[in-house]
Amino acid sequence: MLGIIENVTIESLVATVSKDRVPVEERCKDIIKPKRMARVKAGTGIEKLSVVAPGITASDLCVASAERIFDEGLAKREDIGAVFFVTQKPDYPLPATSYSIQQRLNLGTDIMAFDVNCSCPGFVYGVYIAASMQSNLQKKILLCCGDVITSEYIVNPRDTSGRPIMGDGGAAAIIGTTPESLNKRIFYNFDSFGDRFFSLYEPRGGARERKKYDTNGELIVEPENYGIMDGMAITDFAMNEVPANISNLLKYANVDKDVLDIALVHQANGFVVGSLAEKLGLSSEVMPFKCAQIGNTDMASIPVCMSELKKDGADYNDYGLALLSGFGAGLAVASMIMDLRDVKVLPTNEI
């Protein structure tokens, strides 16, 4: 699905991760032997993981991010007309966690609040939803996104594929119209492959089937109680459908890949990001992997990458032509080309 949104921009953004970074060797010491662990680290490029303290949820990371934006004077609470939370791990089954975020941020009552269930493409989806709303709402939108997925309840403690790469992260962004954004365009392309639904999914825990527990009330450690991934199918998807989506978007926007200033893609791991860069003919400087000390933070990974770039001294005034692309469960890929020069990105926040 190709299209254009006009006169809207990401005004400000910051991502929050845990101040505690756990080495992957420590995280996986009971399931991966040292020699293989060395190969995993070399292959994924991930050395440490953001692991939050027990009791911290994704909404806590998002609230901390939003508070940082307000504290820095990059947005005013009274200017927010909607808040929504892109996550797969809400605080409660109901109501939407966005209502809690609204209350904790003191955003008032004349506001829309809702959650969106989306995985790794979630940030790009969120920007699209917020940008589409903004023209009718005439107020700014607070986009929150993130997951806390290192919990033993969420990640199979025996999983040798996801456990070494998954980290916790959350982010907040203000979407609105500024004098600088007038006459600017966001080009987008979305592709969904529902026929590959079972390539990456969590069988139990929803309305169709409950998770299974033993007689002591402990979660049974078996694959169906956690996320299940067909690694070969996901790799094929990432190496074929994602580049095709991006190439189609570049053609639609009449943009040559060689003039991109930055390409911010889902930080699945170093191998995937590097392979995508090679497939598209982009350098590692243009398509960076910035999450070696944090891990794969799902839908928060593009904002985390942006905040990590800022922490390392990036000047967003240099990013007049930027690609954003998220891809994952669905299976789905969502990409955008937009101008990031006037976006106020803050260095990575930690709690």
Summary of the structure (lengths in Angstrom):
residues: 351
radius of gyration: 19.3
end to end distance: 37.9
largest distance: 62.1
contacts: 1247
relative contact order: 0.21
helix: 34%
strand: 25%
